[in-house]
Amino acid sequence: MFPIETISAKMLDYYADRSDALIIDVRDAALYQKSHIRGAINYPYSQIEQCRELPREKLLIFYCQRGGSSMAAARLFVKKGYKTRSVIGGFEAYRGRNLVISG
C-alpha cells in the first residue's frame, strides 16, 4: 500500500499541468462551480465511495475546502491501491495562478 502524502496548497500549481496527475475537488458541486483549480474534476466527498472510474496510472491529488475531507478521500483510495496526495489547508489556502472563478 502506498503512503498518504500531503502537499501544500501552492504545490497545486506544480501538479495542474502534469499529465501523470489528476486533481480532484471533493467539495460539493456548487462550490466547485463557483471556483476551483484549473483542470480539477469534481467528485463531491459524499459520493466519492461510488467513484470507480479514476485512472490507476495517475497520481490522485485531492483537495477540499480546508483539508479534512481530502485526507479521508486520499485514505480511501490508498486502500484501493492508488497513489494519492492530500492538500494541507485545502482550497482556502490556495493562492496560485490556476484559480478558475465562474460565479
DOBATOR-968563 format. One record per residue: residue number from 1; x, y, z of N, C-alpha, C in turn; residue in one letter. Coordinates in nm, 3 decimals. Layout:
BEGIN
    nr        nX        nY        nZ       caX       caY       caZ        cX        cY        cZ   rest
   NUM         X         Y         Z         X         Y         Z         X         Y         Z      a
...
This chain:
BEGIN
    nr        nX        nY        nZ       caX       caY       caZ        cX        cY        cZ   rest
     1     0.084    -0.119     0.000     0.000     0.000     0.000     0.088     0.125     0.000      m
     2     0.050     0.223    -0.078     0.126     0.349    -0.087     0.093     0.437     0.033      f
     3     0.189     0.514     0.080     0.160     0.606     0.191     0.078     0.725     0.143      p
     4     0.007     0.787     0.236    -0.067     0.909     0.204     0.025     1.025     0.234      i
     5     0.058     1.098     0.131     0.144     1.215     0.150     0.058     1.340     0.141      e
     6     0.106     1.444     0.207     0.038     1.572     0.199     0.125     1.669     0.121      t
     7     0.060     1.763     0.058     0.131     1.869    -0.014     0.072     2.003     0.028      i
     8     0.148     2.109     0.010     0.097     2.242     0.038     0.003     2.285    -0.075      s
     9    -0.083     2.381    -0.046    -0.176     2.431    -0.148    -0.101     2.491    -0.267      a
    10     0.013     2.554    -0.243     0.084     2.614    -0.356     0.143     2.509    -0.450      k
    11     0.158     2.386    -0.403     0.205     2.277    -0.490     0.101     2.238    -0.596      m
    12    -0.023     2.280    -0.579    -0.125     2.251    -0.682    -0.084     2.306    -0.817      l
    13    -0.016     2.420    -0.819     0.029     2.475    -0.947     0.128     2.382    -1.016      d
    14     0.211     2.313    -0.939     0.306     2.218    -0.995     0.233     2.100    -1.061      y
    15     0.128     2.053    -0.997     0.055     1.936    -1.048    -0.050     1.971    -1.155      y
    16    -0.092     2.096    -1.163    -0.201     2.135    -1.254    -0.171     2.104    -1.400      a
    17    -0.047     2.113    -1.440    -0.012     2.093    -1.581     0.049     1.956    -1.611      d
    18     0.049     1.869    -1.514     0.112     1.738    -1.535     0.014     1.635    -1.588      r
    19     0.056     1.561    -1.688    -0.031     1.459    -1.747    -0.037     1.332    -1.662      s
    20     0.055     1.319    -1.566     0.057     1.199    -1.483    -0.016     1.220    -1.350      d
    21    -0.087     1.332    -1.336    -0.160     1.362    -1.213    -0.302     1.404    -1.246      a
    22    -0.393     1.376    -1.154    -0.533     1.415    -1.168    -0.573     1.486    -1.039      l
    23    -0.615     1.612    -1.050    -0.657     1.690    -0.935    -0.808     1.671    -0.917      i
    24    -0.847     1.635    -0.795    -0.987     1.605    -0.766    -1.037     1.695    -0.654      i
    25    -1.139     1.772    -0.686    -1.205     1.861    -0.590    -1.317     1.782    -0.525      d
    26    -1.310     1.760    -0.393    -1.413     1.680    -0.325    -1.516     1.768    -0.254      v
    27    -1.516     1.899    -0.284    -1.619     1.987    -0.230    -1.750     1.963    -0.305      r
    28    -1.860     2.018    -0.253    -1.986     1.996    -0.323    -1.986     2.069    -0.458      d
    29    -2.076     2.029    -0.544    -2.079     2.079    -0.682    -2.098     2.230    -0.690      a
    30    -2.175     2.287    -0.599    -2.198     2.433    -0.602    -2.069     2.510    -0.576      a
    31    -1.989     2.465    -0.481    -1.862     2.531    -0.454    -1.766     2.515    -0.571      l
    32    -1.765     2.396    -0.630    -1.681     2.371    -0.747    -1.720     2.465    -0.862      y
    33    -1.849     2.478    -0.887    -1.896     2.565    -0.995    -1.856     2.710    -0.972      q
    34    -1.858     2.752    -0.847    -1.823     2.891    -0.815    -1.675     2.920    -0.840      k
    35    -1.588     2.829    -0.797    -1.443     2.843    -0.819    -1.374     2.711    -0.790      s
    36    -1.268     2.687    -0.864    -1.191     2.564    -0.848    -1.052     2.581    -0.911      h
    37    -0.971     2.479    -0.896    -0.838     2.478    -0.956    -0.852     2.435    -1.102      i
    38    -0.786     2.507    -1.193    -0.791     2.472    -1.336    -0.751     2.326    -1.356      r
    39    -0.832     2.254    -1.431    -0.804     2.115    -1.462    -0.859     2.015    -1.361      g
    40    -0.909     2.064    -1.248    -0.963     1.973    -1.147    -1.097     1.918    -1.192      a
    41    -1.122     1.793    -1.154    -1.254     1.735    -1.173    -1.325     1.736    -1.038      i
    42    -1.456     1.728    -1.040    -1.533     1.735    -0.916    -1.599     1.601    -0.886      n
    43    -1.562     1.545    -0.772    -1.631     1.429    -0.714    -1.660     1.466    -0.570      y
    44    -1.781     1.513    -0.540    -1.812     1.550    -0.402    -1.781     1.436    -0.305      p
    45    -1.729     1.472    -0.189    -1.690     1.372    -0.090    -1.806     1.278    -0.056      y
    46    -1.927     1.331    -0.053    -2.043     1.248    -0.020    -2.066     1.137    -0.121      s
    47    -2.006     1.148    -0.240    -2.024     1.048    -0.345    -1.895     0.974    -0.381      q
    48    -1.787     1.006    -0.312    -1.654     0.956    -0.352    -1.643     0.803    -0.344      i
    49    -1.714     0.741    -0.252    -1.705     0.596    -0.240    -1.764     0.524    -0.361      e
    50    -1.856     0.589    -0.432    -1.914     0.528    -0.551    -1.828     0.549    -0.675      q
    51    -1.726     0.632    -0.664    -1.639     0.662    -0.778    -1.556     0.540    -0.814      c
    52    -1.568     0.493    -0.937    -1.497     0.372    -0.978    -1.413     0.394    -1.104      r
    53    -1.411     0.515    -1.157    -1.353     0.535    -1.290    -1.226     0.620    -1.291      e
    54    -1.156     0.629    -1.180    -1.034     0.709    -1.178    -0.916     0.628    -1.233      l
    55    -0.830     0.691    -1.311    -0.719     0.618    -1.373    -0.614     0.575    -1.270      p
    56    -0.583     0.448    -1.268    -0.487     0.394    -1.171    -0.344     0.439    -1.198      r
    57    -0.314     0.476    -1.321    -0.176     0.513    -1.354    -0.142     0.657    -1.313      e
    58    -0.242     0.733    -1.272    -0.218     0.873    -1.235    -0.209     0.891    -1.084      k
    59    -0.134     0.993    -1.046    -0.128     1.035    -0.907    -0.253     1.117    -0.880      l
    60    -0.331     1.079    -0.779    -0.454     1.149    -0.747    -0.427     1.254    -0.640      l
    61    -0.457     1.380    -0.672    -0.437     1.492    -0.581    -0.575     1.537    -0.535      i
    62    -0.607     1.515    -0.408    -0.738     1.552    -0.354    -0.730     1.684    -0.279      f
    63    -0.829     1.771    -0.302    -0.843     1.889    -0.218    -0.990     1.911    -0.184      y
    64    -1.012     1.971    -0.067    -1.146     2.006    -0.022    -1.141     2.152     0.023      c
    65    -1.231     2.192     0.108    -1.232     2.332     0.150    -1.116     2.363     0.245      q
    66    -1.092     2.274     0.346    -0.988     2.303     0.445    -0.887     2.191     0.466      r
    67    -0.910     2.073     0.414    -0.811     1.966     0.423    -0.855     1.836     0.485      g
    68    -0.962     1.835     0.562    -1.006     1.712     0.629    -1.067     1.608     0.536      g
    69    -1.159     1.651     0.453    -1.225     1.556     0.362    -1.129     1.503     0.256      s
    70    -1.036     1.587     0.212    -0.940     1.539     0.112    -0.848     1.431     0.171      s
    71    -0.813     1.444     0.297    -0.731     1.340     0.362    -0.809     1.209     0.370      m
    72    -0.936     1.217     0.406    -1.020     1.097     0.412    -1.035     1.032     0.274      a
    73    -1.053     1.113     0.171    -1.063     1.061     0.034    -0.932     0.996    -0.008      a
    74    -0.820     1.060     0.025    -0.689     1.002    -0.009    -0.671     0.867     0.060      a
    75    -0.710     0.858     0.187    -0.700     0.730     0.260    -0.782     0.621     0.192      r
    76    -0.903     0.656     0.151    -0.991     0.560     0.084    -0.927     0.506    -0.043      l
    77    -0.867     0.594    -0.122    -0.809     0.550    -0.249    -0.673     0.482    -0.232      f
    78    -0.600     0.514    -0.128    -0.477     0.439    -0.099    -0.512     0.294    -0.070      v
    79    -0.619     0.273     0.004    -0.663     0.136     0.035    -0.701     0.059    -0.091      k
    80    -0.740     0.131    -0.196    -0.776     0.068    -0.324    -0.654     0.052    -0.415      k
    81    -0.536     0.095    -0.368    -0.414     0.076    -0.445    -0.369     0.195    -0.528      g
    82    -0.430     0.310    -0.510    -0.392     0.430    -0.585    -0.279     0.504    -0.513      y
    83    -0.204     0.582    -0.590    -0.108     0.676    -0.532    -0.182     0.807    -0.514      k
    84    -0.176     0.865    -0.395    -0.255     0.984    -0.366    -0.174     1.091    -0.294      t
    85    -0.228     1.213    -0.296    -0.179     1.325    -0.217    -0.301     1.401    -0.166      r
    86    -0.288     1.461    -0.050    -0.393     1.545     0.006    -0.335     1.684     0.029      s
    87    -0.415     1.785    -0.001    -0.369     1.924     0.009    -0.395     1.978     0.150      v
    88    -0.288     2.017     0.217    -0.299     2.075     0.351    -0.364     2.213     0.340      i
    89    -0.465     2.237     0.420    -0.532     2.367     0.418    -0.639     2.380     0.312      g
    90    -0.641     2.286     0.218    -0.744     2.283     0.115    -0.752     2.407     0.027      g
    91    -0.868     2.424    -0.031    -0.891     2.534    -0.125    -0.874     2.670    -0.059      f
    92    -0.909     2.680     0.069    -0.895     2.807     0.140    -0.751     2.856     0.145      e
    93    -0.655     2.763     0.140    -0.513     2.800     0.147    -0.453     2.831     0.010      a
    94    -0.525     2.803    -0.098    -0.470     2.819    -0.232    -0.466     2.965    -0.275      y
    95    -0.351     3.009    -0.324    -0.334     3.145    -0.375    -0.256     3.145    -0.506      r
    96    -0.268     3.038    -0.582    -0.186     3.023    -0.703    -0.248     3.081    -0.829      g
    97    -0.184     3.049    -0.940    -0.220     3.107    -1.070    -0.325     3.026    -1.147      r
    98    -0.368     2.913    -1.094    -0.461     2.827    -1.166    -0.602     2.831    -1.111      n
    99    -0.641     2.943    -1.053    -0.773     2.958    -0.997    -0.874     2.992    -1.109      l
   100    -0.983     2.918    -1.112    -1.091     2.943    -1.205    -1.211     2.994    -1.125      v
   101    -1.260     3.112    -1.157    -1.376     3.169    -1.088    -1.490     3.179    -1.188      i
   102    -1.601     3.114    -1.157    -1.714     3.109    -1.251    -1.833     3.190    -1.206      s
   103    -1.836     3.232    -1.082    -1.959     3.295    -1.038    -1.935     3.421    -0.968      g
